[in-house]
Amino acid sequence: MLFATYILNHSFARSDVGESHSLMEPTSPPLRTFLAANRWVLLVGTGLALGLRLFFFAKLRLLSNDSYLYGDLAKNWLQHGILGQTTATGPEASYIRLPGYPLFVALVWMLTGVEHYSAVLFVQIMLDVLTCFVIADLARRIAGDRAAKAAFLLAALCPFFANYASVALTETWAIFFAALAMDCTVAALSVPNRRLLWVVCGAALAGGILLRPDGGMLLIIVGACGLWTAIERRSKEVLIGIVITTIVAVAPLIPWTVRNWRTFHRFQPLAPFSATMPWEFVPHGFHRWVRTWSADYSSVEDVWFKADGEDIGIKDLPPRAYDGPGDLERTQQLFESYADNGDAMSPEIDRGFDALARVRIHARPVRYYLGLPLLRAADLWLRPRTEMLPIDPHWWRLSEDDPPQFRWAVFLGTINLFYVVAAGVALLRRRLRFAAFFLAFFLFRTVFLAWLPNPEPRYMLECYPALLAMAGAAFTKLQNVL
């Protein structure tokens, strides 16, 4: 974190609103000048950021099943030197998760003691506050100092960032690395001969990739943007910079890939998207069937998380999951077979779901390839993001049954919509440099995640550093107040 702060303080970029939107522009004063000139606003914002995050820690911190899985991996790494899961016969090597987050947890536990999850969350809270400064610097580069102050306050008071800082999952680190990578990309494209910026950009991308497989999407967009800029400007410096960034970003995957080949005899440079070991059965047919009707996160909790181990039936499905009596009857038969098999999926049952999915896709191809992905994309961007809060995922049903929960869900949904609208306003006013870079990342990530049958809104949070930086540009008149 200190290294990131050093880089931000010693890098330059032009970002005045209303001037040329060229990617190659003169430089402006370093971040330390902005910090000194706005220290009171930043001090107050830092206090608000800490207060909000400590409130979430005190009232709403959460350890999920995945949190304990990461903890198990970290503990076995510390105590046995094996990145693996605990079994009846002892720890066994695993590659169902990338090593980034277990490494972080293990480093914290080396200092505080094993299974000290509160220490992990305290570090995440401090990191999340640092992320607010990175977002402010990103906003400064693309829209000026006034936008930076607004973006800093938006990030400091963002309930979604604060929520995940108190959840032992990868999101806080993923958000930080995405923010740092985008900030360094914008800085490096503005001053391409600063090789250190390209190195730090690659390191941030590597950090994101080592957390989750989808972290590589930002590397693809950074590379594409850099290549486009190099060709457009005929810049050898940008081309060299992109090569440096790519090498640094990919290099940490080499020992991980070698380890997986030697241990499992599998070429696995990331982690399998199915999060399974090589010998475990993956019900691809069931996944395809879910994709024929899944439209929002509530179905993920109702069906996806329960599959293969918990009771699932017609009662858990929305009406769009079956078309007519024949489809309903076949679906019911498959779930009866699932129940008879001890609430477990088998290859035969999976083939049944796959055959049912093929019939549904053939009958309604537009729904499958376009309609449902668009609904999932809308849910990814606009959902209230209550998945880690004690609020029913079917929040729209709570207006009469639980009015307080309903009001909180609407409040959070309004905040989320506010961010999106503010960023759109700034974009329409053409107040942003590098807008194409951010929009390309948004589109790429949205299309990928919307195609999956399990749309989890938390995976969109890597887009929020750029979204909040863009939103800050819609409030440049705050200079008169702050």
C-alpha positions, 0 to 999 in steps of 0.5 A: 500500500505504501508503494502504491501511494509513492507511485501516485505521488510521483506520477503526472497527467494532464486532466483539466476539464474542457481541454483537448481529449487527446490521450497524449497531453502535457503533465499537471502537478503531482498528486501531492499538490492536490492532497495539500490543497484539499487536505481538509476535505480529504481529512473529513472524507477519510473520517467519514470513510472509516466511520462507515466501514467501522459501522459495517464491521460492528453491525454487519460483518460476515464470514460466508462459506467461501470465507471459511474455504479461503481460511482453510486454504490459508491455514493449511498453507501456514501450518503444512506448507500445502495450499489445500483443503482439509480432508479426513486424511489431512490437507490435500492440495487444491486448485479450486481457488487462486492463491492471491487471497489465501496468501493475504489471509496467511500473511495476516495470520502470521502476525495475529494468529490463525483464524483471526478473521477480524484482523483480516477485515481490519486490513481490508478496511484500511485498504478500502480507505486507500482505494478512495484516494486511488479513485480520487487520483483517477478522477483527477486525471480524467476530469480535474481536481474538482471531479477528484474531490467529488469522486473521493467523497462518493467512494468514501461514502459508498455503502457497497465498498464499505459492506465488502470491506467487512466480508472476508472475500476477494472483493476489497482487494479486487476493487483496489487492484482494478482502481490502481491498474486503471489509474496507472494505465491512464497515467502511463498513456499520458506519459508513456516514457515513465516505465515505472507506471507500466510496471506498477500497472502490470503488478496491479493487474497481476494482483487482480488475476491472482484473486479470481480468473475474471481478473484477466479481463482488465488486462485484455482491455488495457492491452487493447487500449494500449495497442490502439493508442500505439498504432494511432500515435505511432508511439514505440514507448506505448508499445514497449509499455504494454509489453512490460505491463503484460509480462509483469501481469502474467509472470506470477501465473508461471509458478502457479501453472507449473505447480498445477501441472506437477501436482495434478498433471493439468494445464491450469494457469488460472482456476477452473470456473466451475471451482472443482477438482479434476475428478469432480463431476460438473453438471454442464447440462444443468448449468445450460438449463439454468441459463434458459431462464435465469434473469436475476440474482434471486435465482442464484440463491434459490437454485444455483447455490442449492444445487447438488446437496440441498432440496430443490423443486418447482417451488423454487423456480419462477414461471419463466423456467417452464413453457407450458404443461409438458415443460413443467411435467418434464422439469418436475420429473427431473427434480423428483429424480434429483430428490430420489438421488439424495439431492445430488446431481448425477450424469443421467439427471444432468443429461436430462436437464441438458436435453430439456435445455436444448428443447427450450433453446430451440423453441425460444432462441432470442430469449436465450441468446439476447433477452435473458442476457440483457435482463441479467446485465440490467440486474448486474448493474442496477440491483440494490447489492444486498447479497451480503446484507440481511435483506431478502434477495426478493426485496420487491416482495417485502413492501408489505411483509417487511417494510423496513427491509424493503425501504433499505433495499430501495435506498441502496438501489437508489444509491446505485442508480445515482452512481450510474446516472451521474457517470452517464451525465458526465459522459454525455457532457463530454467531461471525461478523458479516456472514456472509451477505455472505461466503456470498453471495460464495462461492456466486456465485463458485462457481456461476459458476466451476463452470459453466465447462468449465475449473475452475482452483482458483486463481480461488477464491483471492479467497474465501480472505481471507474464508475465513481471517478466518472460520476465525480465529473458530474459534480465539478461545481462542488468547488464552490462548496468544498 
